[in-house]
Amino acid sequence: MSRTILNLGSGKDIRQGMINVDVTKYEGVNQVVDLNKFPWPWEDGSIDGVHAYHIIEHFPDQDKFIFECLRILKKGGFLRLRLPHSSCVSSVGCWGHYRTYSYDAANDYLTRDFYVYKKAVFKTVEQKLLWWSETIDVQGCLPTPCYWFVKIMNPIINFIIRLHPRIFENCFSNLIQCREVAWTGVKL
């Protein structure tokens, strides 16, 4: 049985076995959709999973984005978010970003009874704070020496962060920036 998984805001990060969705028709994009126009073109409860990697921060109203994900996801469907961390200078300074996020932002707002969603809407199944993005150079713009430096240092620094992400975020992220928060939840 095949599952319907969306890769929202795919850009050039085309993922096999998913419907790659973007506002621009890059090579490999399966569906061109302006995600700022609501409702999205998918039926209620029709989607098994949503990848939203570095996209939600580009929406002036992140809650509309989350409500649309909730609308289209099946019960038990997953939402995978990759969010820019608030210590990352390039994320804070990005022209198109409305916000950045802390390590606990998605977990705090989406998995607990809270004023925005009233009741918990997801259960967290993964949460990580990362020094560098999981995909080190998806846009292909890092010079080769920098790429190899990041490739070597990434597992070392991420190991240190994993020892206690909250302590690292609060005490050390002003010295060593974190680029992203990785969070996955399943719809309740």
Backbone torsions as a table, in degrees:
resi	resn	phi	psi	omega
1	MET	NA	124.4	-177.5
2	SER	-84.3	148.5	179.6
3	ARG	-107.6	147.3	178.3
4	THR	-100.1	111.1	-179.2
5	ILE	-122.9	129.1	179.5
6	LEU	-97.8	138.2	170.9
7	ASN	-108.7	86.9	-173.9
8	LEU	-74.8	137.2	-179.4
9	GLY	63.0	41.2	-172.9
10	SER	-59.8	-33.5	-173.3
11	GLY	55.3	-130.4	-180.0
12	LYS	-95.0	2.2	178.8
13	ASP	-87.2	72.3	-176.3
14	ILE	-77.6	130.1	-177.6
15	ARG	-118.0	128.3	179.7
16	GLN	-67.9	144.8	177.5
17	GLY	78.9	6.3	178.7
18	MET	-125.2	160.9	171.1
19	ILE	-88.8	109.8	-178.5
20	ASN	-84.0	119.5	-172.8
21	VAL	-119.1	131.6	175.9
22	ASP	-153.2	163.3	176.7
23	VAL	-78.5	-17.7	179.9
24	THR	-113.4	140.7	-178.6
25	LYS	-85.2	73.0	172.3
26	TYR	-73.0	162.9	175.4
27	GLU	-60.7	129.2	179.5
28	GLY	94.5	-11.3	177.1
29	VAL	-72.2	125.4	-177.9
30	ASN	-86.0	-31.0	-174.4
31	GLN	-142.7	124.9	177.0
32	VAL	-93.9	117.1	-176.9
33	VAL	-141.4	134.3	171.5
34	ASP	-86.8	102.4	-175.5
35	LEU	-71.6	-5.8	174.2
36	ASN	-80.6	-8.0	179.1
37	LYS	-101.6	119.9	-176.7
38	PHE	-109.6	148.0	-3.9
39	PRO	-76.1	158.3	176.4
40	TRP	-69.9	162.4	-172.5
41	PRO	-77.8	10.4	-178.9
42	TRP	-101.6	146.5	-178.4
43	GLU	-69.9	156.0	175.4
44	ASP	-57.4	133.2	174.8
45	GLY	60.7	31.0	-175.7
46	SER	-105.5	-6.3	-171.2
47	ILE	-113.8	135.1	-179.7
48	ASP	-84.3	-28.0	-177.9
49	GLY	-162.9	151.3	178.6
50	VAL	-130.5	124.0	168.1
51	HIS	-97.5	126.2	177.6
52	ALA	-132.9	84.4	-174.8
53	TYR	-97.0	111.1	177.7
54	HIS	54.5	54.8	177.5
55	ILE	-130.6	-39.3	-172.9
56	ILE	-61.3	-29.1	-179.8
57	GLU	-69.2	-12.0	179.0
58	HIS	-89.8	-0.2	-178.8
59	PHE	-99.9	130.1	178.2
60	PRO	-63.3	-28.2	179.2
61	ASP	-124.1	93.3	-177.7
62	GLN	-65.3	-27.3	-179.5
63	ASP	-66.3	-37.9	176.4
64	LYS	-61.1	-40.0	178.0
65	PHE	-60.2	-48.9	-179.2
66	ILE	-64.6	-42.3	179.0
67	PHE	-62.2	-36.7	176.8
68	GLU	-67.6	-40.7	175.8
69	CYS	-59.9	-44.5	178.3
70	LEU	-61.8	-39.1	-178.4
71	ARG	-65.0	-45.3	-173.4
72	ILE	-85.0	-21.5	-178.3
73	LEU	-75.5	140.8	170.7
74	LYS	-71.4	157.9	172.0
75	LYS	-60.4	131.4	-176.3
76	GLY	86.1	-4.2	176.0
77	GLY	-70.8	156.6	-175.7
78	PHE	-107.7	151.5	172.2
79	LEU	-123.2	120.3	176.3
80	ARG	-109.9	118.1	179.3
81	LEU	-111.3	138.8	165.7
82	ARG	-120.5	119.3	-172.0
83	LEU	-120.6	143.8	176.5
84	PRO	-71.7	130.3	179.5
85	HIS	-75.7	148.3	-175.8
86	SER	-68.6	-12.8	178.0
87	SER	-87.9	-8.0	-175.1
88	CYS	-83.3	114.0	-177.2
89	VAL	-59.0	-42.1	-178.7
90	SER	-68.3	-24.6	175.9
91	SER	-79.5	-43.4	178.7
92	VAL	-63.4	-37.9	-176.7
93	GLY	-89.7	4.2	-178.3
94	CYS	-72.2	127.9	-178.0
95	TRP	-55.1	-38.1	-174.1
96	GLY	-92.4	4.8	-178.5
97	HIS	-93.2	131.2	173.8
98	TYR	-88.5	-21.7	-178.4
99	ARG	-164.4	167.7	170.8
100	THR	-126.3	176.4	-169.4
101	TYR	-134.7	154.7	173.1
102	SER	-95.0	171.2	-179.0
103	TYR	-55.5	-40.9	-174.1
104	ASP	-96.5	4.0	-172.5
105	ALA	-56.7	-55.3	-177.5
106	ALA	-63.8	-44.4	-180.0
107	ASN	-61.2	-45.4	-178.3
108	ASP	-64.0	-42.9	-173.1
109	TYR	-87.6	-27.9	-172.8
110	LEU	-103.1	-16.2	-174.2
111	THR	-117.1	8.8	179.2
112	ARG	-130.2	153.3	173.6
113	ASP	-63.3	123.8	-172.7
114	PHE	-151.1	162.3	-172.4
115	TYR	-63.8	-30.2	-176.7
116	VAL	-72.5	-50.3	-175.3
117	TYR	-104.7	1.7	179.3
118	LYS	66.0	-54.9	179.4
119	LYS	-121.5	158.3	174.8
120	ALA	-56.8	135.9	-177.7
121	VAL	-113.7	-15.6	178.8
122	PHE	-137.8	161.4	169.1
123	LYS	-114.9	127.1	179.9
124	THR	-69.7	130.9	174.3
125	VAL	-116.6	-14.8	176.3
126	GLU	-155.1	140.9	176.6
127	GLN	-152.8	123.0	-178.9
128	LYS	-140.6	149.3	169.7
129	LEU	-109.6	130.0	-173.1
130	LEU	-124.2	137.5	175.4
131	TRP	-64.6	-48.6	178.7
132	TRP	-123.1	163.1	179.5
133	SER	-62.9	152.8	177.4
134	GLU	-58.7	-39.3	173.4
135	THR	-98.0	107.2	-168.0
136	ILE	-61.2	-43.8	-175.3
137	ASP	-141.2	61.9	-175.8
138	VAL	-60.5	-28.7	-178.9
139	GLN	-91.5	-4.6	175.2
140	GLY	66.8	36.6	-176.1
141	CYS	-115.8	-0.2	177.4
142	LEU	-78.8	133.3	173.6
143	PRO	-61.6	148.7	-174.8
144	THR	-51.3	-47.5	179.5
145	PRO	-60.7	-38.6	178.6
146	CYS	-66.3	-41.5	179.5
147	TYR	-57.1	-47.4	-178.0
148	TRP	-69.3	-35.3	174.8
149	PHE	-59.8	-48.7	-179.6
150	VAL	-63.9	-43.2	-179.2
151	LYS	-59.8	-38.8	-179.9
152	ILE	-76.5	-44.4	-174.8
153	MET	-78.5	-26.5	-175.0
154	ASN	-53.8	-52.0	-179.9
155	PRO	-65.6	-31.9	-179.7
156	ILE	-67.6	-51.5	-178.6
157	ILE	-67.3	-39.1	178.5
158	ASN	-65.1	-33.2	175.1
159	PHE	-61.6	-44.9	179.1
160	ILE	-62.6	-43.4	179.1
161	ILE	-61.3	-42.8	-177.6
162	ARG	-63.1	-21.5	178.7
163	LEU	-58.1	-41.0	173.3
164	HIS	-164.5	91.1	-175.2
165	PRO	-56.2	-40.0	-177.8
166	ARG	-66.9	-41.0	177.4
167	ILE	-65.2	-44.1	179.1
168	PHE	-59.4	-47.6	-178.4
169	GLU	-59.1	-45.8	-175.2
170	ASN	-79.2	-27.5	-174.3
171	CYS	-108.4	-29.1	-170.3
172	PHE	-123.1	-10.9	-175.6
173	SER	-71.0	-11.6	172.5
174	ASN	-77.9	-17.6	176.8
175	LEU	-96.8	-43.3	178.1
176	ILE	-123.1	104.5	-177.2
177	GLN	-63.0	145.7	169.6
178	CYS	-101.3	137.9	-178.3
179	ARG	-88.9	-34.2	-173.0
180	GLU	-149.8	154.6	171.0
181	VAL	-107.9	128.2	176.7
182	ALA	-108.9	125.9	-178.9
183	TRP	-140.0	135.4	174.4
184	THR	-130.8	134.3	176.5
185	GLY	-135.5	158.0	174.2
186	VAL	-110.9	140.8	-177.2
187	LYS	-69.9	132.0	178.3
188	LEU	-79.6	NA	NA
